[in-house]
């Protein structure tokens, strides 16, 4: 076991002992939380899945900015010391707005997203300078990965493919049925034709079908997901601000969701690959994103 499951909220005056807030549109972000639990076992985590409004992948940027602001307020109310946006669509559409909100309405709580760490890892991995991206329509349309890759290395070319509906198929537990296979095959075909040697899994649900993707893209293609790279960035952020939990043992992790808690528990255990314990249902208060 990597950590203890707790149902009790944290209550401490030492900011180092407060939990790290992690959120996603559903259970896909649990693939990121898994890496955080492995690499930062001494930390406490509070995960919120906005399952009532899942999926985010075809929402407008304005909607996602508002959703992220509402989630951030809930996690800050529960005294989190750092926010991790474990959703590619939300990161791509709302990270700048959310960071501005934290600077203007809090005492400077850091917000980290999945796009930049993943882009950095992909650029470091490519041998040919030809990188593929599989992501939701919202993430692809945002251009966030193109901007991140170009900022790191202007000589790298990114080939982006939108995968409408794939995250919903995976979240519904249909990762390996014929519909999923056909959706993945159609998404991989243009990347094979583009002769990419590295592919970014631009949705936190996609690591669940990694073997299928590897088979269809070929054994020589490097698949890059966000969990491990983001965990290293979280560790650096905590160290820079002297916010690392001083405990020597394992921390706790707790779960909130906006939809059906039973469904979250059943799916979440598969995604997290660890016990979930009780899941608390929450109602998010309406707020406006910082313009």
C-alpha positions in Angstrom: 0.0 0.0 0.0 1.3 3.4 -0.9 -0.9 5.5 1.4 -3.8 5.4 3.9 -7.3 6.1 2.7 -8.9 8.6 5.0 -12.5 9.9 5.2 -11.7 12.7 7.6 -10.8 16.2 6.4 -7.4 17.6 7.2 -7.2 20.2 10.0 -3.8 21.8 10.6 -2.2 25.2 11.1 1.0 24.1 9.5 0.7 24.8 5.8 3.1 21.9 5.0 0.6 19.4 6.5 -2.3 20.5 4.3 -3.3 18.3 1.4 -2.5 18.8 -2.3 -5.7 19.3 -4.3 -6.1 17.3 -7.6 -9.1 17.5 -9.9 -10.4 16.2 -13.2 -13.6 15.9 -15.1 -14.0 12.3 -13.9 -11.8 9.4 -12.9 -9.2 9.8 -15.6 -7.1 12.0 -13.4 -6.7 9.1 -11.0 -3.9 7.9 -13.4 -2.1 11.1 -12.5 -2.9 10.7 -8.8 -1.5 7.2 -8.9 1.9 8.7 -9.9 1.7 11.4 -7.2 1.0 8.8 -4.6 4.0 6.7 -5.7 6.4 9.6 -6.0 5.2 11.7 -3.0 4.0 9.0 -0.5 4.4 11.4 2.5 1.9 13.9 1.1 -1.9 14.1 1.7 -4.1 14.4 -1.3 -7.7 15.5 -1.9 -9.1 14.5 -5.3 -12.2 15.9 -6.9 -13.9 14.3 -9.9 -16.5 16.5 -11.6 -18.4 13.5 -12.8 -21.8 15.3 -13.0 -20.4 17.4 -15.9 -18.2 14.8 -17.5 -16.9 14.8 -20.2 -15.0 18.1 -20.6 -13.5 17.2 -24.0 -16.1 19.0 -26.1 -16.9 21.8 -23.7 -16.2 25.5 -24.6 -13.2 27.2 -23.0 -15.6 29.6 -21.2 -17.4 26.7 -19.6 -14.2 25.1 -18.5 -12.9 28.3 -17.0 -16.0 28.5 -14.9 -15.9 24.9 -13.9 -12.3 25.1 -12.8 -12.9 28.2 -10.8 -15.8 26.5 -9.0 -13.7 23.4 -8.2 -10.7 25.5 -7.1 -12.9 27.4 -4.6 -14.1 24.1 -3.1 -10.6 22.7 -2.8 -9.3 25.9 -1.3 -12.2 25.9 1.2 -10.8 22.6 2.3 -7.4 24.2 2.8 -5.3 22.7 0.0 -1.8 24.0 -0.4 -1.3 23.4 -4.1 -3.7 22.7 -7.0 -3.1 20.1 -9.7 -5.3 20.2 -12.8 -5.2 16.5 -13.8 -7.3 17.1 -16.9 -5.8 17.9 -20.3 -8.9 19.7 -21.6 -9.2 21.9 -18.5 -5.4 22.6 -18.5 -5.5 23.6 -22.1 -8.5 25.8 -21.8 -8.4 27.2 -18.3 -5.0 27.1 -16.7 -4.1 30.8 -17.4 -7.4 32.0 -16.0 -7.2 29.7 -13.0 -3.6 31.0 -12.2 -4.8 34.6 -12.4 -7.7 33.7 -10.1 -5.3 32.2 -7.5 -3.1 35.2 -7.6 -6.0 37.7 -7.2 -8.2 35.8 -4.7 -5.7 33.7 -2.6 -2.4 34.1 -0.9 -0.6 32.7 -4.0 -1.6 29.1 -4.2 0.3 27.5 -7.1 -1.6 25.8 -9.9 0.1 23.1 -12.0 -1.3 21.5 -15.2 -0.5 18.5 -17.3 0.3 20.0 -20.7 3.8 21.6 -20.2 5.4 18.6 -18.3 4.1 16.2 -21.0 5.3 18.4 -23.9 8.7 18.6 -22.3 9.0 14.9 -21.9 7.9 14.3 -25.5 10.4 16.7 -26.9 13.2 15.1 -24.9 12.1 11.6 -26.1 11.7 12.2 -29.9 14.6 11.2 -32.1 13.2 12.5 -35.4 11.4 15.7 -34.3 8.0 14.3 -35.3 5.6 14.0 -32.4 2.0 12.9 -32.4 -0.8 14.0 -30.1 -4.0 12.1 -29.3 -6.4 14.3 -27.3 -10.0 15.5 -27.0 -11.4 18.0 -29.5 -11.2 20.8 -27.0 -7.6 20.2 -26.2 -6.6 19.9 -29.9 -8.5 23.1 -30.8 -6.8 25.1 -28.0 -3.4 24.7 -29.6 -1.9 24.4 -26.1 0.3 21.5 -27.0 1.6 23.1 -30.2 2.5 26.3 -28.2 4.2 24.2 -25.5 6.2 22.1 -27.9 7.2 25.2 -30.0 8.3 27.0 -26.9 10.6 24.1 -26.0 12.0 23.4 -29.5 10.8 25.3 -32.6 12.3 22.5 -34.9 9.9 19.9 -33.6 6.7 19.2 -35.6 3.5 18.2 -33.8 0.7 16.1 -35.5 -2.5 16.4 -33.5 -5.5 14.1 -33.8 -8.8 14.8 -32.0 -10.5 11.7 -30.5 -14.1 12.6 -29.9 -15.9 10.2 -27.5 -12.8 8.1 -26.6 -12.6 9.4 -23.0 -16.3 8.6 -22.5 -15.9 5.1 -23.9 -13.0 4.5 -21.5 -14.8 6.0 -18.5 -17.9 3.8 -19.3 -15.7 0.8 -18.8 -15.7 -0.1 -22.5 -11.9 0.1 -23.1 -11.6 -3.1 -24.9 -14.9 -3.6 -26.9 -15.1 -3.3 -30.6 -16.2 0.3 -30.6 -13.1 1.3 -28.6 -10.8 -0.7 -30.9 -12.2 0.9 -34.0 -12.0 4.4 -32.5 -8.4 3.9 -31.5 -7.5 2.4 -34.9 -8.9 5.4 -36.7 -7.1 7.8 -34.4 -3.7 6.1 -34.8 -3.8 5.8 -38.6 -2.9 9.4 -39.4 0.0 9.3 -36.9 1.3 6.1 -38.5 1.1 7.9 -41.9 3.0 10.9 -40.4 5.8 8.6 -39.3 5.9 10.0 -35.7 8.3 8.3 -33.3 6.7 9.8 -30.1 3.0 10.2 -29.2 1.6 12.3 -26.4 -1.4 10.8 -24.7 -3.2 14.1 -24.3 -6.0 12.8 -22.0 -5.6 11.3 -18.6 -8.0 8.5 -19.6 -5.8 7.2 -22.4 -3.1 5.4 -20.3 -5.8 2.8 -19.5 -5.7 1.7 -23.1 -1.9 2.0 -23.5 -1.3 -1.6 -24.7 -3.9 -1.1 -27.5 -2.3 2.2 -28.5 1.2 0.7 -28.5 0.1 -2.2 -30.7 -1.6 0.0 -33.2 1.2 2.6 -33.3 4.0 0.1 -33.3 6.6 -1.0 -30.8 9.1 1.7 -31.9 6.8 4.6 -30.9 7.4 6.1 -27.5 4.1 6.8 -25.6 4.2 9.8 -23.3 1.7 10.3 -20.5 1.5 13.1 -17.9 1.6 11.4 -14.5 5.3 10.9 -13.8 6.4 14.2 -15.4 3.8 16.1 -13.5 4.7 14.4 -10.2 8.2 15.7 -10.6 7.0 19.2 -11.2 4.8 19.0 -8.1 7.7 17.8 -6.0 9.8 20.8 -7.3 7.0 23.3 -6.6 6.7 22.0 -3.0 10.4 22.2 -2.5 10.7 25.7 -3.9 8.1 27.0 -1.5 9.2 24.8 1.5 5.7 23.2 1.5 6.8 19.5 1.5 5.1 17.5 4.3 7.7 16.8 7.0 6.2 13.4 8.0 8.3 10.3 7.5 5.4 7.9 7.0 2.6 7.6 4.4 0.0 10.3 3.9 -3.8 10.1 3.4 -5.8 10.4 0.3 -9.5 11.3 0.0 -12.1 11.6 -2.7 -14.9 14.0 -3.7 -17.2 13.8 -6.7 -20.1 15.8 -8.0 -22.0 12.8 -9.4 -22.8 9.2 -8.4 -20.4 8.2 -5.6 -21.0 4.4 -6.2 -20.1 4.7 -9.8 -17.0 6.7 -8.9 -15.9 4.1 -6.4 -16.4 1.2 -8.9 -14.5 2.9 -11.8 -12.0 4.7 -9.6 -10.5 1.6 -8.1 -9.7 0.4 -11.6 -8.1 3.7 -12.6 -6.2 4.3 -9.4 -5.1 0.7 -8.9 -5.4 1.2 -5.1 -8.3 1.2 -2.7 -10.5 4.3 -2.7 -12.5 4.1 0.5 -15.5 6.3 0.9 -16.3 9.0 -1.7 -18.0 12.2 -0.6 -20.5 13.8 -2.9 -20.2 17.6 -3.2 -22.3 20.5 -4.7 -20.1 23.1 -6.2 -21.0 26.8 -5.6 -21.4 28.9 -8.8 -18.6 31.4 -9.3 -17.3 33.5 -12.1 -13.8 32.9 -13.6 -11.3 35.8 -13.5 -11.4 37.6 -16.9 
